[in-house]
Amino acid sequence: MPKQETIIREFIVRNEYGIHARPAALLVKVASKFSCEILIGKKGAEISAKSIMGLLTIEGYHGEKIFVHATGDDAVLAMASVADLFHQNFFEVVYTAPENSAEPVLTKP
């Protein structure tokens, strides 16, 4: 029997509009490829990463810290795939303001 892995990571939502419908759909698509349980949460609330409605209610705004908890045989692979989405900002544009400027700078993943 394969070893049950448990992995917990924290991510910061960096895309401008946070986890809205399109990033939520990407998370569900990625999470559904794996048999392990993947939970996403913040401030004491956790929901399944395989539930689009749950993801839309988690209030994953820009700048929020989000915890991802994966448990199961393929948790390592699942976490790597979820981490890739966060690191690539869900393939969306990210706006940041330089320290001494009020103007945003456009960066692409």
Phi and psi restraints in degrees (range 20) as a CNS / XPLOR table:
assign (resid 1 and name C) (resid 2 and name N)
       (resid 2 and name CA) (resid 2 and name C) 1.0 -64.7 20.0 2
assign (resid 2 and name N) (resid 2 and name CA)
       (resid 2 and name C) (resid 3 and name N) 1.0 152.3 20.0 2
assign (resid 2 and name C) (resid 3 and name N)
       (resid 3 and name CA) (resid 3 and name C) 1.0 -71.3 20.0 2
assign (resid 3 and name N) (resid 3 and name CA)
       (resid 3 and name C) (resid 4 and name N) 1.0 135.0 20.0 2
assign (resid 3 and name C) (resid 4 and name N)
       (resid 4 and name CA) (resid 4 and name C) 1.0 -80.1 20.0 2
assign (resid 4 and name N) (resid 4 and name CA)
       (resid 4 and name C) (resid 5 and name N) 1.0 115.3 20.0 2
assign (resid 4 and name C) (resid 5 and name N)
       (resid 5 and name CA) (resid 5 and name C) 1.0 -95.8 20.0 2
assign (resid 5 and name N) (resid 5 and name CA)
       (resid 5 and name C) (resid 6 and name N) 1.0 146.2 20.0 2
assign (resid 5 and name C) (resid 6 and name N)
       (resid 6 and name CA) (resid 6 and name C) 1.0 -128.9 20.0 2
assign (resid 6 and name N) (resid 6 and name CA)
       (resid 6 and name C) (resid 7 and name N) 1.0 124.5 20.0 2
assign (resid 6 and name C) (resid 7 and name N)
       (resid 7 and name CA) (resid 7 and name C) 1.0 -130.0 20.0 2
assign (resid 7 and name N) (resid 7 and name CA)
       (resid 7 and name C) (resid 8 and name N) 1.0 135.0 20.0 2
assign (resid 7 and name C) (resid 8 and name N)
       (resid 8 and name CA) (resid 8 and name C) 1.0 -126.9 20.0 2
assign (resid 8 and name N) (resid 8 and name CA)
       (resid 8 and name C) (resid 9 and name N) 1.0 128.6 20.0 2
assign (resid 8 and name C) (resid 9 and name N)
       (resid 9 and name CA) (resid 9 and name C) 1.0 -135.1 20.0 2
assign (resid 9 and name N) (resid 9 and name CA)
       (resid 9 and name C) (resid 10 and name N) 1.0 156.2 20.0 2
assign (resid 9 and name C) (resid 10 and name N)
       (resid 10 and name CA) (resid 10 and name C) 1.0 -114.1 20.0 2
assign (resid 10 and name N) (resid 10 and name CA)
       (resid 10 and name C) (resid 11 and name N) 1.0 137.2 20.0 2
assign (resid 10 and name C) (resid 11 and name N)
       (resid 11 and name CA) (resid 11 and name C) 1.0 -129.4 20.0 2
assign (resid 11 and name N) (resid 11 and name CA)
       (resid 11 and name C) (resid 12 and name N) 1.0 154.7 20.0 2
assign (resid 11 and name C) (resid 12 and name N)
       (resid 12 and name CA) (resid 12 and name C) 1.0 -109.2 20.0 2
assign (resid 12 and name N) (resid 12 and name CA)
       (resid 12 and name C) (resid 13 and name N) 1.0 130.3 20.0 2
assign (resid 12 and name C) (resid 13 and name N)
       (resid 13 and name CA) (resid 13 and name C) 1.0 -74.2 20.0 2
assign (resid 13 and name N) (resid 13 and name CA)
       (resid 13 and name C) (resid 14 and name N) 1.0 116.6 20.0 2
assign (resid 13 and name C) (resid 14 and name N)
       (resid 14 and name CA) (resid 14 and name C) 1.0 -109.7 20.0 2
assign (resid 14 and name N) (resid 14 and name CA)
       (resid 14 and name C) (resid 15 and name N) 1.0 -16.2 20.0 2
assign (resid 14 and name C) (resid 15 and name N)
       (resid 15 and name CA) (resid 15 and name C) 1.0 -71.9 20.0 2
assign (resid 15 and name N) (resid 15 and name CA)
       (resid 15 and name C) (resid 16 and name N) 1.0 148.9 20.0 2
assign (resid 15 and name C) (resid 16 and name N)
       (resid 16 and name CA) (resid 16 and name C) 1.0 -55.6 20.0 2
assign (resid 16 and name N) (resid 16 and name CA)
       (resid 16 and name C) (resid 17 and name N) 1.0 -41.6 20.0 2
assign (resid 16 and name C) (resid 17 and name N)
       (resid 17 and name CA) (resid 17 and name C) 1.0 -100.7 20.0 2
assign (resid 17 and name N) (resid 17 and name CA)
       (resid 17 and name C) (resid 18 and name N) 1.0 9.2 20.0 2
assign (resid 17 and name C) (resid 18 and name N)
       (resid 18 and name CA) (resid 18 and name C) 1.0 71.3 20.0 2
assign (resid 18 and name N) (resid 18 and name CA)
       (resid 18 and name C) (resid 19 and name N) 1.0 -156.6 20.0 2
assign (resid 18 and name C) (resid 19 and name N)
       (resid 19 and name CA) (resid 19 and name C) 1.0 -89.9 20.0 2
assign (resid 19 and name N) (resid 19 and name CA)
       (resid 19 and name C) (resid 20 and name N) 1.0 85.9 20.0 2
assign (resid 19 and name C) (resid 20 and name N)
       (resid 20 and name CA) (resid 20 and name C) 1.0 -98.6 20.0 2
assign (resid 20 and name N) (resid 20 and name CA)
       (resid 20 and name C) (resid 21 and name N) 1.0 -162.9 20.0 2
assign (resid 20 and name C) (resid 21 and name N)
       (resid 21 and name CA) (resid 21 and name C) 1.0 -57.6 20.0 2
assign (resid 21 and name N) (resid 21 and name CA)
       (resid 21 and name C) (resid 22 and name N) 1.0 -46.2 20.0 2
assign (resid 21 and name C) (resid 22 and name N)
       (resid 22 and name CA) (resid 22 and name C) 1.0 -68.1 20.0 2
assign (resid 22 and name N) (resid 22 and name CA)
       (resid 22 and name C) (resid 23 and name N) 1.0 -49.4 20.0 2
assign (resid 22 and name C) (resid 23 and name N)
       (resid 23 and name CA) (resid 23 and name C) 1.0 -62.1 20.0 2
assign (resid 23 and name N) (resid 23 and name CA)
       (resid 23 and name C) (resid 24 and name N) 1.0 -35.5 20.0 2
assign (resid 23 and name C) (resid 24 and name N)
       (resid 24 and name CA) (resid 24 and name C) 1.0 -62.8 20.0 2
assign (resid 24 and name N) (resid 24 and name CA)
       (resid 24 and name C) (resid 25 and name N) 1.0 -42.2 20.0 2
assign (resid 24 and name C) (resid 25 and name N)
       (resid 25 and name CA) (resid 25 and name C) 1.0 -64.1 20.0 2
assign (resid 25 and name N) (resid 25 and name CA)
       (resid 25 and name C) (resid 26 and name N) 1.0 -38.4 20.0 2
assign (resid 25 and name C) (resid 26 and name N)
       (resid 26 and name CA) (resid 26 and name C) 1.0 -64.2 20.0 2
assign (resid 26 and name N) (resid 26 and name CA)
       (resid 26 and name C) (resid 27 and name N) 1.0 -42.3 20.0 2
assign (resid 26 and name C) (resid 27 and name N)
       (resid 27 and name CA) (resid 27 and name C) 1.0 -61.2 20.0 2
assign (resid 27 and name N) (resid 27 and name CA)
       (resid 27 and name C) (resid 28 and name N) 1.0 -45.0 20.0 2
assign (resid 27 and name C) (resid 28 and name N)
       (resid 28 and name CA) (resid 28 and name C) 1.0 -62.6 20.0 2
assign (resid 28 and name N) (resid 28 and name CA)
       (resid 28 and name C) (resid 29 and name N) 1.0 -42.9 20.0 2
assign (resid 28 and name C) (resid 29 and name N)
       (resid 29 and name CA) (resid 29 and name C) 1.0 -61.0 20.0 2
assign (resid 29 and name N) (resid 29 and name CA)
       (resid 29 and name C) (resid 30 and name N) 1.0 -45.1 20.0 2
assign (resid 29 and name C) (resid 30 and name N)
       (resid 30 and name CA) (resid 30 and name C) 1.0 -68.7 20.0 2
assign (resid 30 and name N) (resid 30 and name CA)
       (resid 30 and name C) (resid 31 and name N) 1.0 -48.7 20.0 2
assign (resid 30 and name C) (resid 31 and name N)
       (resid 31 and name CA) (resid 31 and name C) 1.0 -61.9 20.0 2
assign (resid 31 and name N) (resid 31 and name CA)
       (resid 31 and name C) (resid 32 and name N) 1.0 -34.9 20.0 2
assign (resid 31 and name C) (resid 32 and name N)
       (resid 32 and name CA) (resid 32 and name C) 1.0 -69.9 20.0 2
assign (resid 32 and name N) (resid 32 and name CA)
       (resid 32 and name C) (resid 33 and name N) 1.0 -12.7 20.0 2
assign (resid 32 and name C) (resid 33 and name N)
       (resid 33 and name CA) (resid 33 and name C) 1.0 -77.1 20.0 2
assign (resid 33 and name N) (resid 33 and name CA)
       (resid 33 and name C) (resid 34 and name N) 1.0 -12.7 20.0 2
assign (resid 33 and name C) (resid 34 and name N)
       (resid 34 and name CA) (resid 34 and name C) 1.0 -115.7 20.0 2
assign (resid 34 and name N) (resid 34 and name CA)
       (resid 34 and name C) (resid 35 and name N) 1.0 149.9 20.0 2
assign (resid 34 and name C) (resid 35 and name N)
       (resid 35 and name CA) (resid 35 and name C) 1.0 -83.9 20.0 2
assign (resid 35 and name N) (resid 35 and name CA)
       (resid 35 and name C) (resid 36 and name N) 1.0 -19.0 20.0 2
assign (resid 35 and name C) (resid 36 and name N)
       (resid 36 and name CA) (resid 36 and name C) 1.0 -69.9 20.0 2
assign (resid 36 and name N) (resid 36 and name CA)
       (resid 36 and name C) (resid 37 and name N) 1.0 162.4 20.0 2
assign (resid 36 and name C) (resid 37 and name N)
       (resid 37 and name CA) (resid 37 and name C) 1.0 -84.6 20.0 2
assign (resid 37 and name N) (resid 37 and name CA)
       (resid 37 and name C) (resid 38 and name N) 1.0 129.5 20.0 2
assign (resid 37 and name C) (resid 38 and name N)
       (resid 38 and name CA) (resid 38 and name C) 1.0 -123.7 20.0 2
assign (resid 38 and name N) (resid 38 and name CA)
       (resid 38 and name C) (resid 39 and name N) 1.0 117.9 20.0 2
assign (resid 38 and name C) (resid 39 and name N)
       (resid 39 and name CA) (resid 39 and name C) 1.0 -112.4 20.0 2
assign (resid 39 and name N) (resid 39 and name CA)
       (resid 39 and name C) (resid 40 and name N) 1.0 141.3 20.0 2
assign (resid 39 and name C) (resid 40 and name N)
       (resid 40 and name CA) (resid 40 and name C) 1.0 -122.3 20.0 2
assign (resid 40 and name N) (resid 40 and name CA)
       (resid 40 and name C) (resid 41 and name N) 1.0 137.0 20.0 2
assign (resid 40 and name C) (resid 41 and name N)
       (resid 41 and name CA) (resid 41 and name C) 1.0 -160.8 20.0 2
assign (resid 41 and name N) (resid 41 and name CA)
       (resid 41 and name C) (resid 42 and name N) 1.0 174.7 20.0 2
assign (resid 41 and name C) (resid 42 and name N)
       (resid 42 and name CA) (resid 42 and name C) 1.0 -161.2 20.0 2
assign (resid 42 and name N) (resid 42 and name CA)
       (resid 42 and name C) (resid 43 and name N) 1.0 150.7 20.0 2
assign (resid 42 and name C) (resid 43 and name N)
       (resid 43 and name CA) (resid 43 and name C) 1.0 46.8 20.0 2
assign (resid 43 and name N) (resid 43 and name CA)
       (resid 43 and name C) (resid 44 and name N) 1.0 45.6 20.0 2
assign (resid 43 and name C) (resid 44 and name N)
       (resid 44 and name CA) (resid 44 and name C) 1.0 85.4 20.0 2
assign (resid 44 and name N) (resid 44 and name CA)
       (resid 44 and name C) (resid 45 and name N) 1.0 -6.0 20.0 2
assign (resid 44 and name C) (resid 45 and name N)
       (resid 45 and name CA) (resid 45 and name C) 1.0 -106.6 20.0 2
assign (resid 45 and name N) (resid 45 and name CA)
       (resid 45 and name C) (resid 46 and name N) 1.0 130.3 20.0 2
assign (resid 45 and name C) (resid 46 and name N)
       (resid 46 and name CA) (resid 46 and name C) 1.0 -126.6 20.0 2
assign (resid 46 and name N) (resid 46 and name CA)
       (resid 46 and name C) (resid 47 and name N) 1.0 140.7 20.0 2
assign (resid 46 and name C) (resid 47 and name N)
       (resid 47 and name CA) (resid 47 and name C) 1.0 -135.4 20.0 2
assign (resid 47 and name N) (resid 47 and name CA)
       (resid 47 and name C) (resid 48 and name N) 1.0 163.1 20.0 2
assign (resid 47 and name C) (resid 48 and name N)
       (resid 48 and name CA) (resid 48 and name C) 1.0 -74.0 20.0 2
assign (resid 48 and name N) (resid 48 and name CA)
       (resid 48 and name C) (resid 49 and name N) 1.0 135.2 20.0 2
assign (resid 48 and name C) (resid 49 and name N)
       (resid 49 and name CA) (resid 49 and name C) 1.0 -72.9 20.0 2
assign (resid 49 and name N) (resid 49 and name CA)
       (resid 49 and name C) (resid 50 and name N) 1.0 -3.8 20.0 2
assign (resid 49 and name C) (resid 50 and name N)
       (resid 50 and name CA) (resid 50 and name C) 1.0 -97.4 20.0 2
assign (resid 50 and name N) (resid 50 and name CA)
       (resid 50 and name C) (resid 51 and name N) 1.0 5.8 20.0 2
assign (resid 50 and name C) (resid 51 and name N)
       (resid 51 and name CA) (resid 51 and name C) 1.0 -115.2 20.0 2
assign (resid 51 and name N) (resid 51 and name CA)
       (resid 51 and name C) (resid 52 and name N) 1.0 108.9 20.0 2
assign (resid 51 and name C) (resid 52 and name N)
       (resid 52 and name CA) (resid 52 and name C) 1.0 -64.3 20.0 2
assign (resid 52 and name N) (resid 52 and name CA)
       (resid 52 and name C) (resid 53 and name N) 1.0 -38.1 20.0 2
assign (resid 52 and name C) (resid 53 and name N)
       (resid 53 and name CA) (resid 53 and name C) 1.0 -65.8 20.0 2
assign (resid 53 and name N) (resid 53 and name CA)
       (resid 53 and name C) (resid 54 and name N) 1.0 -40.2 20.0 2
assign (resid 53 and name C) (resid 54 and name N)
       (resid 54 and name CA) (resid 54 and name C) 1.0 -63.0 20.0 2
assign (resid 54 and name N) (resid 54 and name CA)
       (resid 54 and name C) (resid 55 and name N) 1.0 -43.7 20.0 2
assign (resid 54 and name C) (resid 55 and name N)
       (resid 55 and name CA) (resid 55 and name C) 1.0 -63.2 20.0 2
assign (resid 55 and name N) (resid 55 and name CA)
       (resid 55 and name C) (resid 56 and name N) 1.0 -35.4 20.0 2
assign (resid 55 and name C) (resid 56 and name N)
       (resid 56 and name CA) (resid 56 and name C) 1.0 -71.4 20.0 2
assign (resid 56 and name N) (resid 56 and name CA)
       (resid 56 and name C) (resid 57 and name N) 1.0 -20.0 20.0 2
assign (resid 56 and name C) (resid 57 and name N)
       (resid 57 and name CA) (resid 57 and name C) 1.0 -96.0 20.0 2
assign (resid 57 and name N) (resid 57 and name CA)
       (resid 57 and name C) (resid 58 and name N) 1.0 -4.9 20.0 2
assign (resid 57 and name C) (resid 58 and name N)
       (resid 58 and name CA) (resid 58 and name C) 1.0 -75.9 20.0 2
assign (resid 58 and name N) (resid 58 and name CA)
       (resid 58 and name C) (resid 59 and name N) 1.0 -10.9 20.0 2
assign (resid 58 and name C) (resid 59 and name N)
       (resid 59 and name CA) (resid 59 and name C) 1.0 56.8 20.0 2
assign (resid 59 and name N) (resid 59 and name CA)
       (resid 59 and name C) (resid 60 and name N) 1.0 55.9 20.0 2
assign (resid 59 and name C) (resid 60 and name N)
       (resid 60 and name CA) (resid 60 and name C) 1.0 -85.9 20.0 2
assign (resid 60 and name N) (resid 60 and name CA)
       (resid 60 and name C) (resid 61 and name N) 1.0 71.7 20.0 2
assign (resid 60 and name C) (resid 61 and name N)
       (resid 61 and name CA) (resid 61 and name C) 1.0 -74.2 20.0 2
assign (resid 61 and name N) (resid 61 and name CA)
       (resid 61 and name C) (resid 62 and name N) 1.0 163.8 20.0 2
assign (resid 61 and name C) (resid 62 and name N)
       (resid 62 and name CA) (resid 62 and name C) 1.0 -54.4 20.0 2
assign (resid 62 and name N) (resid 62 and name CA)
       (resid 62 and name C) (resid 63 and name N) 1.0 130.6 20.0 2
assign (resid 62 and name C) (resid 63 and name N)
       (resid 63 and name CA) (resid 63 and name C) 1.0 89.7 20.0 2
assign (resid 63 and name N) (resid 63 and name CA)
       (resid 63 and name C) (resid 64 and name N) 1.0 -10.4 20.0 2
assign (resid 63 and name C) (resid 64 and name N)
       (resid 64 and name CA) (resid 64 and name C) 1.0 -71.1 20.0 2
assign (resid 64 and name N) (resid 64 and name CA)
       (resid 64 and name C) (resid 65 and name N) 1.0 146.3 20.0 2
assign (resid 64 and name C) (resid 65 and name N)
       (resid 65 and name CA) (resid 65 and name C) 1.0 -88.7 20.0 2
assign (resid 65 and name N) (resid 65 and name CA)
       (resid 65 and name C) (resid 66 and name N) 1.0 127.5 20.0 2
assign (resid 65 and name C) (resid 66 and name N)
       (resid 66 and name CA) (resid 66 and name C) 1.0 -121.2 20.0 2
assign (resid 66 and name N) (resid 66 and name CA)
       (resid 66 and name C) (resid 67 and name N) 1.0 133.8 20.0 2
assign (resid 66 and name C) (resid 67 and name N)
       (resid 67 and name CA) (resid 67 and name C) 1.0 -101.0 20.0 2
assign (resid 67 and name N) (resid 67 and name CA)
       (resid 67 and name C) (resid 68 and name N) 1.0 137.2 20.0 2
assign (resid 67 and name C) (resid 68 and name N)
       (resid 68 and name CA) (resid 68 and name C) 1.0 -120.2 20.0 2
assign (resid 68 and name N) (resid 68 and name CA)
       (resid 68 and name C) (resid 69 and name N) 1.0 129.6 20.0 2
assign (resid 68 and name C) (resid 69 and name N)
       (resid 69 and name CA) (resid 69 and name C) 1.0 -125.4 20.0 2
assign (resid 69 and name N) (resid 69 and name CA)
       (resid 69 and name C) (resid 70 and name N) 1.0 115.1 20.0 2
assign (resid 69 and name C) (resid 70 and name N)
       (resid 70 and name CA) (resid 70 and name C) 1.0 -117.3 20.0 2
assign (resid 70 and name N) (resid 70 and name CA)
       (resid 70 and name C) (resid 71 and name N) 1.0 130.9 20.0 2
assign (resid 70 and name C) (resid 71 and name N)
       (resid 71 and name CA) (resid 71 and name C) 1.0 -134.5 20.0 2
assign (resid 71 and name N) (resid 71 and name CA)
       (resid 71 and name C) (resid 72 and name N) 1.0 126.5 20.0 2
assign (resid 71 and name C) (resid 72 and name N)
       (resid 72 and name CA) (resid 72 and name C) 1.0 148.6 20.0 2
assign (resid 72 and name N) (resid 72 and name CA)
       (resid 72 and name C) (resid 73 and name N) 1.0 -179.5 20.0 2
assign (resid 72 and name C) (resid 73 and name N)
       (resid 73 and name CA) (resid 73 and name C) 1.0 -62.1 20.0 2
assign (resid 73 and name N) (resid 73 and name CA)
       (resid 73 and name C) (resid 74 and name N) 1.0 -34.5 20.0 2
assign (resid 73 and name C) (resid 74 and name N)
       (resid 74 and name CA) (resid 74 and name C) 1.0 -110.4 20.0 2
assign (resid 74 and name N) (resid 74 and name CA)
       (resid 74 and name C) (resid 75 and name N) 1.0 28.6 20.0 2
assign (resid 74 and name C) (resid 75 and name N)
       (resid 75 and name CA) (resid 75 and name C) 1.0 -61.9 20.0 2
assign (resid 75 and name N) (resid 75 and name CA)
       (resid 75 and name C) (resid 76 and name N) 1.0 -36.9 20.0 2
assign (resid 75 and name C) (resid 76 and name N)
       (resid 76 and name CA) (resid 76 and name C) 1.0 -63.9 20.0 2
assign (resid 76 and name N) (resid 76 and name CA)
       (resid 76 and name C) (resid 77 and name N) 1.0 -46.8 20.0 2
assign (resid 76 and name C) (resid 77 and name N)
       (resid 77 and name CA) (resid 77 and name C) 1.0 -66.7 20.0 2
assign (resid 77 and name N) (resid 77 and name CA)
       (resid 77 and name C) (resid 78 and name N) 1.0 -40.0 20.0 2
assign (resid 77 and name C) (resid 78 and name N)
       (resid 78 and name CA) (resid 78 and name C) 1.0 -62.7 20.0 2
assign (resid 78 and name N) (resid 78 and name CA)
       (resid 78 and name C) (resid 79 and name N) 1.0 -45.9 20.0 2
assign (resid 78 and name C) (resid 79 and name N)
       (resid 79 and name CA) (resid 79 and name C) 1.0 -63.8 20.0 2
assign (resid 79 and name N) (resid 79 and name CA)
       (resid 79 and name C) (resid 80 and name N) 1.0 -38.3 20.0 2
assign (resid 79 and name C) (resid 80 and name N)
       (resid 80 and name CA) (resid 80 and name C) 1.0 -62.1 20.0 2
assign (resid 80 and name N) (resid 80 and name CA)
       (resid 80 and name C) (resid 81 and name N) 1.0 -39.3 20.0 2
assign (resid 80 and name C) (resid 81 and name N)
       (resid 81 and name CA) (resid 81 and name C) 1.0 -70.0 20.0 2
assign (resid 81 and name N) (resid 81 and name CA)
       (resid 81 and name C) (resid 82 and name N) 1.0 -41.2 20.0 2
assign (resid 81 and name C) (resid 82 and name N)
       (resid 82 and name CA) (resid 82 and name C) 1.0 -66.4 20.0 2
assign (resid 82 and name N) (resid 82 and name CA)
       (resid 82 and name C) (resid 83 and name N) 1.0 -43.2 20.0 2
assign (resid 82 and name C) (resid 83 and name N)
       (resid 83 and name CA) (resid 83 and name C) 1.0 -59.5 20.0 2
assign (resid 83 and name N) (resid 83 and name CA)
       (resid 83 and name C) (resid 84 and name N) 1.0 -38.5 20.0 2
assign (resid 83 and name C) (resid 84 and name N)
       (resid 84 and name CA) (resid 84 and name C) 1.0 -59.8 20.0 2
assign (resid 84 and name N) (resid 84 and name CA)
       (resid 84 and name C) (resid 85 and name N) 1.0 -41.5 20.0 2
assign (resid 84 and name C) (resid 85 and name N)
       (resid 85 and name CA) (resid 85 and name C) 1.0 -61.3 20.0 2
assign (resid 85 and name N) (resid 85 and name CA)
       (resid 85 and name C) (resid 86 and name N) 1.0 -46.2 20.0 2
assign (resid 85 and name C) (resid 86 and name N)
       (resid 86 and name CA) (resid 86 and name C) 1.0 -65.1 20.0 2
assign (resid 86 and name N) (resid 86 and name CA)
       (resid 86 and name C) (resid 87 and name N) 1.0 -43.3 20.0 2
assign (resid 86 and name C) (resid 87 and name N)
       (resid 87 and name CA) (resid 87 and name C) 1.0 -66.9 20.0 2
assign (resid 87 and name N) (resid 87 and name CA)
       (resid 87 and name C) (resid 88 and name N) 1.0 -28.2 20.0 2
assign (resid 87 and name C) (resid 88 and name N)
       (resid 88 and name CA) (resid 88 and name C) 1.0 -95.9 20.0 2
assign (resid 88 and name N) (resid 88 and name CA)
       (resid 88 and name C) (resid 89 and name N) 1.0 13.1 20.0 2
assign (resid 88 and name C) (resid 89 and name N)
       (resid 89 and name CA) (resid 89 and name C) 1.0 54.2 20.0 2
assign (resid 89 and name N) (resid 89 and name CA)
       (resid 89 and name C) (resid 90 and name N) 1.0 36.5 20.0 2
assign (resid 89 and name C) (resid 90 and name N)
       (resid 90 and name CA) (resid 90 and name C) 1.0 56.7 20.0 2
assign (resid 90 and name N) (resid 90 and name CA)
       (resid 90 and name C) (resid 91 and name N) 1.0 29.6 20.0 2
assign (resid 90 and name C) (resid 91 and name N)
       (resid 91 and name CA) (resid 91 and name C) 1.0 61.3 20.0 2
assign (resid 91 and name N) (resid 91 and name CA)
       (resid 91 and name C) (resid 92 and name N) 1.0 30.8 20.0 2
assign (resid 91 and name C) (resid 92 and name N)
       (resid 92 and name CA) (resid 92 and name C) 1.0 -114.6 20.0 2
assign (resid 92 and name N) (resid 92 and name CA)
       (resid 92 and name C) (resid 93 and name N) 1.0 164.2 20.0 2
assign (resid 92 and name C) (resid 93 and name N)
       (resid 93 and name CA) (resid 93 and name C) 1.0 -73.5 20.0 2
assign (resid 93 and name N) (resid 93 and name CA)
       (resid 93 and name C) (resid 94 and name N) 1.0 144.9 20.0 2
assign (resid 93 and name C) (resid 94 and name N)
       (resid 94 and name CA) (resid 94 and name C) 1.0 -118.7 20.0 2
assign (resid 94 and name N) (resid 94 and name CA)
       (resid 94 and name C) (resid 95 and name N) 1.0 131.1 20.0 2
assign (resid 94 and name C) (resid 95 and name N)
       (resid 95 and name CA) (resid 95 and name C) 1.0 -107.3 20.0 2
assign (resid 95 and name N) (resid 95 and name CA)
       (resid 95 and name C) (resid 96 and name N) 1.0 129.8 20.0 2
assign (resid 95 and name C) (resid 96 and name N)
       (resid 96 and name CA) (resid 96 and name C) 1.0 -132.9 20.0 2
assign (resid 96 and name N) (resid 96 and name CA)
       (resid 96 and name C) (resid 97 and name N) 1.0 149.8 20.0 2
assign (resid 96 and name C) (resid 97 and name N)
       (resid 97 and name CA) (resid 97 and name C) 1.0 -105.0 20.0 2
assign (resid 97 and name N) (resid 97 and name CA)
       (resid 97 and name C) (resid 98 and name N) 1.0 129.0 20.0 2
assign (resid 97 and name C) (resid 98 and name N)
       (resid 98 and name CA) (resid 98 and name C) 1.0 -61.3 20.0 2
assign (resid 98 and name N) (resid 98 and name CA)
       (resid 98 and name C) (resid 99 and name N) 1.0 158.2 20.0 2
assign (resid 98 and name C) (resid 99 and name N)
       (resid 99 and name CA) (resid 99 and name C) 1.0 -54.7 20.0 2
assign (resid 99 and name N) (resid 99 and name CA)
       (resid 99 and name C) (resid 100 and name N) 1.0 -43.7 20.0 2
assign (resid 99 and name C) (resid 100 and name N)
       (resid 100 and name CA) (resid 100 and name C) 1.0 -104.4 20.0 2
assign (resid 100 and name N) (resid 100 and name CA)
       (resid 100 and name C) (resid 101 and name N) 1.0 31.3 20.0 2
assign (resid 100 and name C) (resid 101 and name N)
       (resid 101 and name CA) (resid 101 and name C) 1.0 -143.7 20.0 2
assign (resid 101 and name N) (resid 101 and name CA)
       (resid 101 and name C) (resid 102 and name N) 1.0 146.9 20.0 2
assign (resid 101 and name C) (resid 102 and name N)
       (resid 102 and name CA) (resid 102 and name C) 1.0 -93.1 20.0 2
assign (resid 102 and name N) (resid 102 and name CA)
       (resid 102 and name C) (resid 103 and name N) 1.0 -7.3 20.0 2
assign (resid 102 and name C) (resid 103 and name N)
       (resid 103 and name CA) (resid 103 and name C) 1.0 -86.5 20.0 2
assign (resid 103 and name N) (resid 103 and name CA)
       (resid 103 and name C) (resid 104 and name N) 1.0 131.7 20.0 2
assign (resid 103 and name C) (resid 104 and name N)
       (resid 104 and name CA) (resid 104 and name C) 1.0 -73.2 20.0 2
assign (resid 104 and name N) (resid 104 and name CA)
       (resid 104 and name C) (resid 105 and name N) 1.0 152.0 20.0 2
assign (resid 104 and name C) (resid 105 and name N)
       (resid 105 and name CA) (resid 105 and name C) 1.0 -111.7 20.0 2
assign (resid 105 and name N) (resid 105 and name CA)
       (resid 105 and name C) (resid 106 and name N) 1.0 132.0 20.0 2
assign (resid 105 and name C) (resid 106 and name N)
       (resid 106 and name CA) (resid 106 and name C) 1.0 -84.2 20.0 2
assign (resid 106 and name N) (resid 106 and name CA)
       (resid 106 and name C) (resid 107 and name N) 1.0 123.9 20.0 2
assign (resid 106 and name C) (resid 107 and name N)
       (resid 107 and name CA) (resid 107 and name C) 1.0 -126.5 20.0 2
assign (resid 107 and name N) (resid 107 and name CA)
       (resid 107 and name C) (resid 108 and name N) 1.0 145.8 20.0 2
assign (resid 107 and name C) (resid 108 and name N)
       (resid 108 and name CA) (resid 108 and name C) 1.0 -112.9 20.0 2
assign (resid 108 and name N) (resid 108 and name CA)
       (resid 108 and name C) (resid 109 and name N) 1.0 149.5 20.0 2
